[in-house]
Structure formats: structure tokens, C-alpha cells
Amino acid sequence: MASKKGKKSKKGKLNTKVEKAAIEETAEPNAAAETEASEDSEDEVEAAAAKESSDEPVEKPAKKEPAPPSQKPPKSKGKSRATGGGKAAGVLAVFDQPGTTLEAAKQARDRGFEKWDVYTPFPVHGMDEAMGLDRSPVPWITFIMGVVGFASAIIIQFGTMVYSWPLNFGGKPYAAWPSFVPITFEMTVLFAGVSTAIGSLFLGGVLKFRKRKPHPAITSHRFAIFVEASDPKYDEGKTLSLFEQAGAIEVRAVKEGE
């Protein structure tokens, strides 16, 4: 009896194993079919979205319409600007040609400016007349100091050789003026030359401790006119327009400390 029961149990176990294997075999194709179906559905959704996006119209960027000619700012020949802050020192105008600078100087002279100056990298013929300057006092300084040197040499030599310490050299007269010529000439040239150099430096403003350099290019290739704000007829707006119309390449108001 025991053996029959063992055989039956073994047969039951075999049957259950066979049933499980059959169930697994049927489940695997069903799962594969489900995954394929899900993948197909995802592909269909993506295709539908792509189709909808392709059907939507693409918005093109709007073209910028050019402004009408009346709204465009007028171009000026020279650059003009006014700096803000600080006390006004004057107006600076920069030019690129000596002829234009000469004409602008004449207009500034006719306007009646008194405290103004012109800066050039080299002497410009006719600039003194254009600015209305008087004759330079340097020649008078040279002449007066030359006369002083001449008189000093004559007084020293005659006073020494004739009055203070007269000496007899081979019977020559004490006041032998031909022998005084070299020293008289040298002292005349010394007094005239040194006074001319000092007078030129002083009158030209070179000895001023506080100097203004209006523009860095005036020592090489640019010309400049500077009108001080302390001038009795100074008006910033009118002065700027004056030099703009005169052909300046740059016009600006300068503040103290610049």
C-alpha cells in the first residue's frame, strides 16, 4: 500500500510540474505580445505628435522697418559734448588744418573774446594778426638790455683805466677806446641775449607753474583754440556753436581739473 501511495505522489508531482511549464510557455508569448503592443502604441503617439507639429505654421520674425528720414538725427561735422559736474573752465575746439584754425581764430577775435589762446604744433603765418595781438615787446626788451650792456662796459672800462687805476702802457693814452671794443661788444651781446631768452619765456607763459594741456595731439598734428570761462563775453552754448560752424573736428566744454 505504501508503494502505491508513493507512486501516486510522484505522478502528482510530475503532473504539477508539467502544468506549471505549460502555464509559463503560454505566459511568455502573451508578455511579448503585450510589450510589442505597448511599443507600437508609443510609436503611434510619437508619429501623431510629429505630424501635428509639422502641420502647425511657423512664425517668421518680423522685419524691422527702417526709420523715416525725418526721424534720423542730423549728422554734424564736429563732435560736441559738454562734461557734467564741476566748475566750467572754458570751451576747447580741436582742428586738423592750420587754415581752418586761422579762420576760426578770426571769428573768435571778431566775437570779442579777450581771454583765449591758440595752440599749434608749429608757427602758423598770420596767426598773430588773426588773433588781433599787438606787436611783441620782446624786441624792445632786447634793445633796452643791449644798451644797458653797452653802457655798463664803457663805464666800467673808462672808470677803471682813466679815473680809478690809470696806467701808462708805452705812452698810450689812458682812454684808448679801440682796446675797449671787445669787452663792450661781449657785454652788449650778453645782456641782450640773456634778457631776450628770459623775456620770451616769461611772456610766453612757459614759467607758469600751473599749465593747461588742452589736447594731447597739439604737439604733433592737431590745432586747438581754448576760450576761458572767465572771459566777459563767454557763453558756453554760443561758443560751442561758433566753433562747430567754423569746422572743428571736436568741440567740448572743459571743467576745472581736466
PEPETA-V818815 format. One record per run of one state. SS is the DSSP state (a for helix, b for strand, c for the rest). FROM is the first residue (numbers start at 0). TO is the last residue. If there is no record, write none. Layout:
# PEPETA-V818815
[[SS | FROM | TO] [SS | FROM | TO]]
This chain:
# PEPETA-V818815
[[c | 0 | 0] [a | 1 | 54] [c | 55 | 67] [a | 68 | 70] [c | 71 | 77] [b | 78 | 81] [c | 82 | 86] [b | 87 | 94] [c | 95 | 96] [a | 97 | 110] [c | 111 | 114] [b | 115 | 118] [c | 119 | 125] [a | 126 | 130] [c | 131 | 136] [a | 137 | 163] [c | 164 | 175] [a | 176 | 202] [c | 203 | 221] [b | 222 | 227] [c | 228 | 234] [a | 235 | 244] [c | 245 | 248] [b | 249 | 254] [c | 255 | 257]]
